[in-house]
Amino acid sequence: MEMTDWTSQVRRGIMEFCILLLVSRQPRYGYELVTLLEKWEQLAITEGTLYPLLRRMQKDNYLESFWQGSDYGPPRKYYSLTAAGAVLLETMSSEWSLLSFAVDQIQLYRGEDHL
């Protein structure tokens, strides 16, 4: 497997989780999410990838949106969590904790006979 393929699959799997985390703190508009995710090179996403994901998450009732005027240009579409999105985020957070703990344990294992 090519490393870029593996990285792409991992990123695709956690991007929804990252978006839920960011909008759980406060409503965010699309370009703001792109800019925030660029702070972590591994999580950088293009608008062409983000907006279909936001539409799908909204269609699945994890996000809701509203328009708000801007002092710096046209109105912006903001996204926030729905009740179902908050439940999904809590579930994903728990699963992420368990998964990352397990991977950390395997990394520490390095050939020992027991954990």
NUMAR-807920 format. One record per atom (N, C-alpha, C): residue in three letters; atom name; x, y, z. Coordinates in pm, 1 decimal. Example, Ala and Ser with C-alpha at 12.3 -4.5 7.8 and 13.67 -1.06 7.14 Angstrom:
2
pt r = ALA a = N east = 1319.0 north = -569.0 up = 780.0
pt r = ALA a = CA east = 1230.0 north = -450.0 up = 780.0
pt r = ALA a = C east = 1320.0 north = -330.0 up = 780.0
pt r = SER a = N east = 1285.0 north = -225.0 up = 708.0
pt r = SER a = CA east = 1367.0 north = -106.0 up = 714.0
pt r = SER a = C east = 1290.0 north = 3.0 up = 787.0
This chain:
115
pt r = MET a = N east = 85.4 north = -118.0 up = 0.0
pt r = MET a = CA east = 0.0 north = 0.0 up = 0.0
pt r = MET a = C east = 89.5 north = 123.7 up = 0.0
pt r = GLU a = N east = 55.8 north = 216.3 up = -84.5
pt r = GLU a = CA east = 127.2 north = 343.6 up = -87.7
pt r = GLU a = C east = 92.4 north = 424.4 up = 37.3
pt r = MET a = N east = 190.7 north = 494.6 up = 91.6
pt r = MET a = CA east = 167.8 north = 573.9 up = 212.4
pt r = MET a = C east = 61.2 north = 681.1 up = 188.6
pt r = THR a = N east = 58.6 north = 741.5 up = 70.7
pt r = THR a = CA east = -42.5 north = 844.7 up = 44.0
pt r = THR a = C east = -182.7 north = 785.0 up = 44.7
pt r = ASP a = N east = -197.7 north = 660.5 up = -1.9
pt r = ASP a = CA east = -328.8 north = 594.7 up = 1.5
pt r = ASP a = C east = -373.3 north = 571.7 up = 145.6
pt r = TRP a = N east = -281.3 north = 522.8 up = 228.4
pt r = TRP a = CA east = -313.1 north = 497.4 up = 368.4
pt r = TRP a = C east = -350.2 north = 627.1 up = 439.2
pt r = THR a = N east = -270.2 north = 731.3 up = 419.8
pt r = THR a = CA east = -296.3 north = 860.7 up = 482.5
pt r = THR a = C east = -431.6 north = 915.2 up = 439.2
pt r = SER a = N east = -462.0 north = 903.4 up = 312.2
pt r = SER a = CA east = -590.2 north = 951.0 up = 260.0
pt r = SER a = C east = -707.2 north = 877.6 up = 324.7
pt r = GLN a = N east = -694.8 north = 747.1 up = 340.5
pt r = GLN a = CA east = -801.6 north = 668.8 up = 403.4
pt r = GLN a = C east = -820.6 north = 706.7 up = 549.5
pt r = VAL a = N east = -711.0 north = 725.5 up = 621.1
pt r = VAL a = CA east = -719.5 north = 764.4 up = 762.0
pt r = VAL a = C east = -784.4 north = 901.4 up = 774.3
pt r = ARG a = N east = -740.6 north = 997.4 up = 694.1
pt r = ARG a = CA east = -795.4 north = 1133.2 up = 698.9
pt r = ARG a = C east = -945.3 north = 1132.4 up = 668.4
pt r = ARG a = N east = -983.2 north = 1057.0 up = 566.3
pt r = ARG a = CA east = -1124.0 north = 1050.6 up = 527.4
pt r = ARG a = C east = -1207.2 north = 996.7 up = 643.5
pt r = GLY a = N east = -1150.3 north = 903.5 up = 717.5
pt r = GLY a = CA east = -1222.0 north = 843.2 up = 828.5
pt r = GLY a = C east = -1240.7 north = 933.5 up = 948.9
pt r = ILE a = N east = -1152.8 north = 1029.9 up = 967.8
pt r = ILE a = CA east = -1163.9 north = 1115.3 up = 1087.0
pt r = ILE a = C east = -1208.7 north = 1258.5 up = 1057.5
pt r = MET a = N east = -1223.2 north = 1294.1 up = 930.6
pt r = MET a = CA east = -1258.8 north = 1432.1 up = 897.3
pt r = MET a = C east = -1395.1 north = 1471.8 up = 954.7
pt r = GLU a = N east = -1492.5 north = 1382.4 up = 947.4
pt r = GLU a = CA east = -1624.6 north = 1410.7 up = 1002.9
pt r = GLU a = C east = -1614.4 north = 1437.5 up = 1153.2
pt r = PHE a = N east = -1534.7 north = 1358.4 up = 1222.4
pt r = PHE a = CA east = -1512.4 north = 1377.1 up = 1365.3
pt r = PHE a = C east = -1451.7 north = 1514.8 up = 1392.8
pt r = CYS a = N east = -1351.2 north = 1552.7 up = 1315.8
pt r = CYS a = CA east = -1286.1 north = 1683.3 up = 1334.4
pt r = CYS a = C east = -1383.3 north = 1798.9 up = 1311.0
pt r = ILE a = N east = -1467.1 north = 1786.3 up = 1210.2
pt r = ILE a = CA east = -1566.0 north = 1891.5 up = 1182.3
pt r = ILE a = C east = -1665.1 north = 1901.6 up = 1297.4
pt r = LEU a = N east = -1713.2 north = 1789.1 up = 1345.8
pt r = LEU a = CA east = -1805.4 north = 1791.6 up = 1459.4
pt r = LEU a = C east = -1740.6 north = 1856.4 up = 1581.6
pt r = LEU a = N east = -1614.7 north = 1824.8 up = 1605.9
pt r = LEU a = CA east = -1543.8 north = 1887.2 up = 1718.1
pt r = LEU a = C east = -1538.2 north = 2038.9 up = 1702.6
pt r = LEU a = N east = -1505.3 north = 2085.1 up = 1584.1
pt r = LEU a = CA east = -1490.8 north = 2229.9 up = 1562.5
pt r = LEU a = C east = -1623.8 north = 2303.8 up = 1573.2
pt r = VAL a = N east = -1730.1 north = 2248.2 up = 1518.4
pt r = VAL a = CA east = -1858.9 north = 2318.9 up = 1525.7
pt r = VAL a = C east = -1926.6 north = 2300.0 up = 1660.4
pt r = SER a = N east = -1878.3 north = 2205.6 up = 1740.9
pt r = SER a = CA east = -1937.9 north = 2188.4 up = 1873.2
pt r = SER a = C east = -1902.2 north = 2304.4 up = 1965.2
pt r = ARG a = N east = -1790.7 north = 2368.5 up = 1939.4
pt r = ARG a = CA east = -1746.0 north = 2480.1 up = 2023.4
pt r = ARG a = C east = -1821.1 north = 2608.3 up = 1991.2
pt r = GLN a = N east = -1850.1 north = 2626.0 up = 1862.1
pt r = GLN a = CA east = -1928.3 north = 2741.6 up = 1816.7
pt r = GLN a = C east = -1964.0 north = 2719.4 up = 1670.3
pt r = PRO a = N east = -2072.1 north = 2782.2 up = 1622.2
pt r = PRO a = CA east = -2105.4 north = 2769.0 up = 1480.5
pt r = PRO a = C east = -1989.7 north = 2820.4 up = 1394.3
pt r = ARG a = N east = -1966.8 north = 2753.5 up = 1282.9
pt r = ARG a = CA east = -1856.7 north = 2788.1 up = 1192.0
pt r = ARG a = C east = -1908.9 north = 2790.7 up = 1048.4
pt r = TYR a = N east = -1848.0 north = 2876.6 up = 966.0
pt r = TYR a = CA east = -1880.8 north = 2876.5 up = 823.8
pt r = TYR a = C east = -1773.1 north = 2797.0 up = 750.0
pt r = GLY a = N east = -1804.3 north = 2755.0 up = 629.2
pt r = GLY a = CA east = -1719.3 north = 2663.0 up = 555.2
pt r = GLY a = C east = -1574.3 north = 2705.6 up = 542.1
pt r = TYR a = N east = -1551.1 north = 2827.3 up = 492.7
pt r = TYR a = CA east = -1412.4 north = 2870.2 up = 473.5
pt r = TYR a = C east = -1337.7 north = 2877.9 up = 606.5
pt r = GLU a = N east = -1408.2 north = 2911.0 up = 713.2
pt r = GLU a = CA east = -1347.2 north = 2913.5 up = 845.8
pt r = GLU a = C east = -1298.1 north = 2773.7 up = 884.1
pt r = LEU a = N east = -1378.1 north = 2671.4 up = 852.8
pt r = LEU a = CA east = -1336.7 north = 2533.7 up = 880.4
pt r = LEU a = C east = -1212.5 north = 2496.7 up = 799.7
pt r = VAL a = N east = -1210.0 north = 2536.8 up = 672.6
pt r = VAL a = CA east = -1091.8 north = 2510.2 up = 589.2
pt r = VAL a = C east = -968.7 north = 2573.8 up = 652.3
pt r = THR a = N east = -980.9 north = 2698.6 up = 693.8
pt r = THR a = CA east = -869.4 north = 2771.6 up = 753.3
pt r = THR a = C east = -824.4 north = 2708.9 up = 884.8
pt r = LEU a = N east = -919.0 north = 2671.0 up = 968.6
pt r = LEU a = CA east = -884.4 north = 2607.4 up = 1095.8
pt r = LEU a = C east = -811.9 north = 2474.9 up = 1073.8
pt r = LEU a = N east = -861.9 north = 2393.2 up = 983.4
pt r = LEU a = CA east = -801.3 north = 2263.4 up = 958.9
pt r = LEU a = C east = -662.1 north = 2274.9 up = 895.7
pt r = GLU a = N east = -636.1 north = 2384.0 up = 826.4
pt r = GLU a = CA east = -502.6 north = 2406.3 up = 768.0
pt r = GLU a = C east = -395.2 north = 2423.4 up = 874.6
pt r = LYS a = N east = -434.8 north = 2453.9 up = 998.2
pt r = LYS a = CA east = -336.6 north = 2467.6 up = 1107.0
pt r = LYS a = C east = -263.7 north = 2336.1 up = 1131.4
pt r = TRP a = N east = -327.4 north = 2226.6 up = 1095.2
pt r = TRP a = CA east = -267.9 north = 2094.0 up = 1108.0
pt r = TRP a = C east = -255.6 north = 2037.9 up = 966.9
pt r = GLU a = N east = -134.3 north = 2033.6 up = 917.0
pt r = GLU a = CA east = -109.8 north = 1993.3 up = 778.1
pt r = GLU a = C east = -179.6 north = 1862.9 up = 742.1
pt r = GLN a = N east = -179.8 north = 1768.6 up = 833.3
pt r = GLN a = CA east = -239.8 north = 1638.3 up = 806.4
pt r = GLN a = C east = -391.8 north = 1646.4 up = 790.4
pt r = LEU a = N east = -451.8 north = 1754.3 up = 838.6
pt r = LEU a = CA east = -597.4 north = 1768.0 up = 832.8
pt r = LEU a = C east = -644.2 north = 1870.2 up = 729.2
pt r = ALA a = N east = -551.1 north = 1929.3 up = 656.3
pt r = ALA a = CA east = -588.5 north = 2029.9 up = 556.1
pt r = ALA a = C east = -687.5 north = 1968.9 up = 456.8
pt r = ILE a = N east = -787.8 north = 2048.2 up = 421.0
pt r = ILE a = CA east = -894.9 north = 2001.8 up = 333.2
pt r = ILE a = C east = -928.2 north = 2114.8 up = 236.0
pt r = THR a = N east = -966.6 north = 2079.5 up = 116.7
pt r = THR a = CA east = -1005.3 north = 2181.6 up = 18.8
pt r = THR a = C east = -1154.5 north = 2210.0 up = 32.8
pt r = GLU a = N east = -1194.9 north = 2325.1 up = -16.8
pt r = GLU a = CA east = -1337.2 north = 2358.2 up = -15.1
pt r = GLU a = C east = -1417.0 north = 2258.1 up = -97.8
pt r = GLY a = N east = -1356.2 north = 2209.4 up = -206.4
pt r = GLY a = CA east = -1422.6 north = 2111.5 up = -291.9
pt r = GLY a = C east = -1449.4 north = 1979.2 up = -222.7
pt r = THR a = N east = -1373.6 north = 1948.6 up = -120.8
pt r = THR a = CA east = -1395.7 north = 1827.9 up = -40.4
pt r = THR a = C east = -1486.0 north = 1858.2 up = 78.7
pt r = LEU a = N east = -1467.3 north = 1976.0 up = 138.3
pt r = LEU a = CA east = -1541.9 north = 2010.4 up = 258.9
pt r = LEU a = C east = -1691.4 north = 2028.6 up = 234.2
pt r = TYR a = N east = -1728.8 north = 2106.8 up = 133.0
pt r = TYR a = CA east = -1870.0 north = 2140.4 up = 116.8
pt r = TYR a = C east = -1959.5 north = 2018.8 up = 89.8
pt r = PRO a = N east = -1917.1 north = 1922.5 up = 7.8
pt r = PRO a = CA east = -2001.1 north = 1801.5 up = -4.2
pt r = PRO a = C east = -2014.2 north = 1726.0 up = 128.0
pt r = LEU a = N east = -1908.2 north = 1725.6 up = 206.4
pt r = LEU a = CA east = -1913.1 north = 1659.9 up = 337.8
pt r = LEU a = C east = -2011.0 north = 1732.3 up = 429.5
pt r = LEU a = N east = -2006.3 north = 1865.4 up = 431.0
pt r = LEU a = CA east = -2100.6 north = 1942.7 up = 512.3
pt r = LEU a = C east = -2244.7 north = 1918.8 up = 467.6
pt r = ARG a = N east = -2266.8 north = 1913.1 up = 335.9
pt r = ARG a = CA east = -2402.9 north = 1886.8 up = 285.5
pt r = ARG a = C east = -2450.8 north = 1748.0 up = 329.1
pt r = ARG a = N east = -2362.9 north = 1649.3 up = 320.7
pt r = ARG a = CA east = -2401.5 north = 1514.3 up = 362.4
pt r = ARG a = C east = -2431.5 north = 1509.4 up = 511.7
pt r = MET a = N east = -2347.0 north = 1575.6 up = 592.6
pt r = MET a = CA east = -2368.8 north = 1576.8 up = 737.5
pt r = MET a = C east = -2498.1 north = 1650.2 up = 772.6
pt r = GLN a = N east = -2532.4 north = 1751.6 up = 694.1
pt r = GLN a = CA east = -2658.2 north = 1822.7 up = 716.1
pt r = GLN a = C east = -2775.8 north = 1733.7 up = 673.8
pt r = LYS a = N east = -2763.2 north = 1666.1 up = 560.5
pt r = LYS a = CA east = -2868.0 north = 1575.5 up = 513.2
pt r = LYS a = C east = -2891.0 north = 1462.9 up = 614.2
pt r = ASP a = N east = -2783.3 north = 1417.4 up = 679.1
pt r = ASP a = CA east = -2793.1 north = 1310.8 up = 779.7
pt r = ASP a = C east = -2838.5 north = 1362.9 up = 916.1
pt r = ASN a = N east = -2866.8 north = 1492.7 up = 923.5
pt r = ASN a = CA east = -2918.1 north = 1557.4 up = 1044.1
pt r = ASN a = C east = -2816.0 north = 1566.7 up = 1157.7
pt r = TYR a = N east = -2687.0 north = 1571.5 up = 1125.0
pt r = TYR a = CA east = -2584.0 north = 1592.5 up = 1226.4
pt r = TYR a = C east = -2549.3 north = 1740.6 up = 1239.5
pt r = LEU a = N east = -2573.4 north = 1815.2 up = 1132.3
pt r = LEU a = CA east = -2549.2 north = 1959.1 up = 1131.9
pt r = LEU a = C east = -2674.0 north = 2031.7 up = 1085.2
pt r = GLU a = N east = -2688.3 north = 2153.4 up = 1132.5
pt r = GLU a = CA east = -2789.9 north = 2243.6 up = 1078.7
pt r = GLU a = C east = -2717.5 north = 2370.7 up = 1037.5
pt r = SER a = N east = -2780.9 north = 2449.6 up = 953.2
pt r = SER a = CA east = -2712.9 north = 2569.1 up = 903.6
pt r = SER a = C east = -2805.3 north = 2689.7 up = 911.8
pt r = PHE a = N east = -2742.7 north = 2805.0 up = 912.3
pt r = PHE a = CA east = -2815.6 north = 2931.5 up = 908.6
pt r = PHE a = C east = -2726.7 north = 3035.6 up = 841.4
pt r = TRP a = N east = -2790.1 north = 3133.6 up = 782.4
pt r = TRP a = CA east = -2717.2 north = 3240.8 up = 715.9
pt r = TRP a = C east = -2702.2 north = 3358.0 up = 811.2
pt r = GLN a = N east = -2586.3 north = 3419.7 up = 805.9
pt r = GLN a = CA east = -2560.3 north = 3536.7 up = 890.2
pt r = GLN a = C east = -2482.0 north = 3638.9 up = 809.3
pt r = GLY a = N east = -2519.7 north = 3765.0 up = 824.6
pt r = GLY a = CA east = -2449.0 north = 3871.8 up = 755.5
pt r = GLY a = C east = -2305.1 north = 3883.3 up = 802.5
pt r = SER a = N east = -2223.5 north = 3942.7 up = 717.4
pt r = SER a = CA east = -2082.3 north = 3958.6 up = 747.8
pt r = SER a = C east = -2041.3 north = 4103.2 up = 725.5
pt r = ASP a = N east = -1954.9 north = 4155.0 up = 811.2
pt r = ASP a = CA east = -1901.2 north = 4289.7 up = 793.3
pt r = ASP a = C east = -1799.6 north = 4294.0 up = 680.0
pt r = TYR a = N east = -1754.0 north = 4176.6 up = 635.9
pt r = TYR a = CA east = -1644.3 north = 4168.8 up = 539.0
pt r = TYR a = C east = -1685.6 north = 4112.5 up = 404.6
pt r = GLY a = N east = -1812.5 north = 4111.4 up = 373.1
pt r = GLY a = CA east = -1854.9 north = 4058.3 up = 244.2
pt r = GLY a = C east = -1997.1 north = 4006.1 up = 250.9
pt r = PRO a = N east = -2028.5 north = 3912.3 up = 163.7
pt r = PRO a = CA east = -2166.0 north = 3859.0 up = 158.4
pt r = PRO a = C east = -2198.6 north = 3776.4 up = 282.7
pt r = PRO a = N east = -2326.5 north = 3748.6 up = 303.6
pt r = PRO a = CA east = -2365.2 north = 3663.4 up = 416.9
pt r = PRO a = C east = -2295.2 north = 3527.9 up = 408.7
pt r = ARG a = N east = -2275.2 north = 3467.4 up = 525.2
pt r = ARG a = CA east = -2207.2 north = 3338.9 up = 534.7
pt r = ARG a = C east = -2302.7 north = 3233.9 up = 589.2
pt r = LYS a = N east = -2285.3 north = 3112.3 up = 540.0
pt r = LYS a = CA east = -2365.3 north = 3000.3 up = 588.9
pt r = LYS a = C east = -2287.8 north = 2933.6 up = 702.3
pt r = TYR a = N east = -2345.0 north = 2938.6 up = 821.6
pt r = TYR a = CA east = -2283.5 north = 2880.2 up = 940.1
pt r = TYR a = C east = -2343.6 north = 2742.9 up = 967.9
pt r = TYR a = N east = -2261.0 north = 2656.3 up = 1023.0
pt r = TYR a = CA east = -2302.6 north = 2520.7 up = 1058.3
pt r = TYR a = C east = -2288.5 north = 2502.1 up = 1208.8
pt r = SER a = N east = -2385.8 north = 2433.8 up = 1267.3
pt r = SER a = CA east = -2380.6 north = 2401.1 up = 1409.7
pt r = SER a = C east = -2434.2 north = 2259.7 up = 1428.1
pt r = LEU a = N east = -2408.7 north = 2204.7 up = 1546.6
pt r = LEU a = CA east = -2452.6 north = 2068.2 up = 1576.8
pt r = LEU a = C east = -2602.2 north = 2062.0 up = 1601.4
pt r = THR a = N east = -2661.9 north = 1955.9 up = 1556.3
pt r = THR a = CA east = -2798.1 north = 1921.8 up = 1596.4
pt r = THR a = C east = -2787.2 north = 1831.0 up = 1719.6
pt r = ALA a = N east = -2900.6 north = 1794.8 up = 1775.5
pt r = ALA a = CA east = -2898.9 north = 1700.3 up = 1887.8
pt r = ALA a = C east = -2838.9 north = 1567.4 up = 1842.9
pt r = ALA a = N east = -2874.6 north = 1522.2 up = 1723.0
pt r = ALA a = CA east = -2818.5 north = 1397.2 up = 1670.7
pt r = ALA a = C east = -2667.2 north = 1411.6 up = 1648.5
pt r = GLY a = N east = -2623.2 north = 1528.5 up = 1606.0
pt r = GLY a = CA east = -2480.3 north = 1553.6 up = 1587.6
pt r = GLY a = C east = -2405.1 north = 1549.7 up = 1719.3
pt r = ALA a = N east = -2467.3 north = 1601.1 up = 1825.3
pt r = ALA a = CA east = -2404.5 north = 1598.3 up = 1957.4
pt r = ALA a = C east = -2390.4 north = 1454.9 up = 2007.0
pt r = VAL a = N east = -2491.4 north = 1371.8 up = 1981.9
pt r = VAL a = CA east = -2484.8 north = 1230.4 up = 2020.8
pt r = VAL a = C east = -2375.1 north = 1159.6 up = 1940.7
pt r = LEU a = N east = -2370.6 north = 1186.1 up = 1810.0
pt r = LEU a = CA east = -2267.1 north = 1126.1 up = 1726.1
pt r = LEU a = C east = -2128.5 north = 1168.4 up = 1772.7
pt r = LEU a = N east = -2112.5 north = 1295.9 up = 1804.2
pt r = LEU a = CA east = -1982.8 north = 1345.4 up = 1851.0
pt r = LEU a = C east = -1941.3 north = 1275.9 up = 1980.4
pt r = GLU a = N east = -2034.0 north = 1258.5 up = 2072.0
pt r = GLU a = CA east = -2002.7 north = 1190.3 up = 2197.8
pt r = GLU a = C east = -1961.1 north = 1045.4 up = 2172.2
pt r = THR a = N east = -2032.8 north = 979.8 up = 2083.4
pt r = THR a = CA east = -1999.8 north = 841.1 up = 2048.4
pt r = THR a = C east = -1863.2 north = 833.6 up = 1981.4
pt r = MET a = N east = -1838.5 north = 923.2 up = 1886.4
pt r = MET a = CA east = -1709.2 north = 924.8 up = 1817.4
pt r = MET a = C east = -1595.4 north = 955.7 up = 1914.8
pt r = SER a = N east = -1618.5 north = 1046.7 up = 2007.9
pt r = SER a = CA east = -1515.9 north = 1081.8 up = 2106.5
pt r = SER a = C east = -1479.2 north = 960.5 up = 2191.7
pt r = SER a = N east = -1578.8 north = 886.5 up = 2235.0
pt r = SER a = CA east = -1553.6 north = 765.9 up = 2314.6
pt r = SER a = C east = -1478.1 north = 662.0 up = 2233.3
pt r = GLU a = N east = -1523.0 north = 639.7 up = 2111.5
pt r = GLU a = CA east = -1456.5 north = 541.5 up = 2025.1
pt r = GLU a = C east = -1313.5 north = 584.0 up = 1993.3
pt r = TRP a = N east = -1294.3 north = 714.1 up = 1968.6
pt r = TRP a = CA east = -1159.9 north = 763.6 up = 1938.3
pt r = TRP a = C east = -1067.0 north = 741.0 up = 2058.1
pt r = SER a = N east = -1116.1 north = 766.9 up = 2178.1
pt r = SER a = CA east = -1034.2 north = 745.6 up = 2297.5
pt r = SER a = C east = -993.2 north = 599.2 up = 2310.1
pt r = LEU a = N east = -1088.3 north = 509.7 up = 2290.4
pt r = LEU a = CA east = -1058.3 north = 366.6 up = 2299.5
pt r = LEU a = C east = -962.2 north = 323.5 up = 2188.2
pt r = LEU a = N east = -988.1 north = 369.8 up = 2068.3
pt r = LEU a = CA east = -904.0 north = 332.5 up = 1954.9
pt r = LEU a = C east = -762.0 north = 386.3 up = 1969.8
pt r = SER a = N east = -748.7 north = 513.8 up = 2004.9
pt r = SER a = CA east = -614.6 north = 571.9 up = 2017.6
pt r = SER a = C east = -539.0 north = 508.4 up = 2134.8
pt r = PHE a = N east = -609.1 north = 473.2 up = 2242.1
pt r = PHE a = CA east = -544.9 north = 404.2 up = 2353.4
pt r = PHE a = C east = -492.0 north = 268.2 up = 2308.2
pt r = ALA a = N east = -573.9 north = 195.1 up = 2234.4
pt r = ALA a = CA east = -532.9 north = 63.6 up = 2186.4
pt r = ALA a = C east = -411.2 north = 73.5 up = 2095.0
pt r = VAL a = N east = -411.7 north = 169.7 up = 2003.9
pt r = VAL a = CA east = -297.8 north = 187.6 up = 1913.3
pt r = VAL a = C east = -173.5 north = 226.7 up = 1992.8
pt r = ASP a = N east = -188.6 north = 314.9 up = 2090.4
pt r = ASP a = CA east = -74.9 north = 353.3 up = 2175.3
pt r = ASP a = C east = -18.8 north = 230.9 up = 2247.6
pt r = GLN a = N east = -107.6 north = 143.9 up = 2296.6
pt r = GLN a = CA east = -62.5 north = 23.1 up = 2365.0
pt r = GLN a = C east = 14.3 north = -68.3 up = 2270.6
pt r = ILE a = N east = -33.1 north = -81.6 up = 2147.9
pt r = ILE a = CA east = 36.3 north = -164.3 up = 2049.3
pt r = ILE a = C east = 172.8 north = -105.0 up = 2016.8
pt r = GLN a = N east = 180.1 north = 27.9 up = 2006.1
pt r = GLN a = CA east = 309.5 north = 91.3 up = 1979.1
pt r = GLN a = C east = 407.9 north = 65.5 up = 2093.2
pt r = LEU a = N east = 358.1 north = 64.6 up = 2215.5
pt r = LEU a = CA east = 444.1 north = 38.5 up = 2330.2
pt r = LEU a = C east = 482.5 north = -108.7 up = 2339.4
pt r = TYR a = N east = 399.1 north = -194.0 up = 2288.1
pt r = TYR a = CA east = 416.9 north = -338.8 up = 2298.1
pt r = TYR a = C east = 551.4 north = -382.4 up = 2241.2
pt r = ARG a = N east = 575.5 north = -353.2 up = 2117.8
pt r = ARG a = CA east = 705.1 north = -378.7 up = 2050.7
pt r = ARG a = C east = 768.2 north = -512.5 up = 2085.9
pt r = GLY a = N east = 688.2 north = -616.2 up = 2081.0
pt r = GLY a = CA east = 745.1 north = -750.3 up = 2094.9
pt r = GLY a = C east = 739.7 north = -810.6 up = 2232.8
pt r = GLU a = N east = 685.7 north = -739.8 up = 2332.6
pt r = GLU a = CA east = 672.9 north = -799.7 up = 2465.9
pt r = GLU a = C east = 571.1 north = -912.9 up = 2458.6
pt r = ASP a = N east = 579.3 north = -1005.9 up = 2549.4
pt r = ASP a = CA east = 489.5 north = -1119.8 up = 2548.6
pt r = ASP a = C east = 350.4 north = -1086.3 up = 2602.9
pt r = HIS a = N east = 338.1 north = -980.0 up = 2678.1
pt r = HIS a = CA east = 208.5 north = -943.0 up = 2733.7
pt r = HIS a = C east = 201.0 north = -790.6 up = 2743.1
pt r = LEU a = N east = 78.6 north = -741.6 up = 2751.4
pt r = LEU a = CA east = 57.5 north = -596.9 up = 2763.0
pt r = LEU a = C east = 34.1 north = -556.9 up = 2906.6
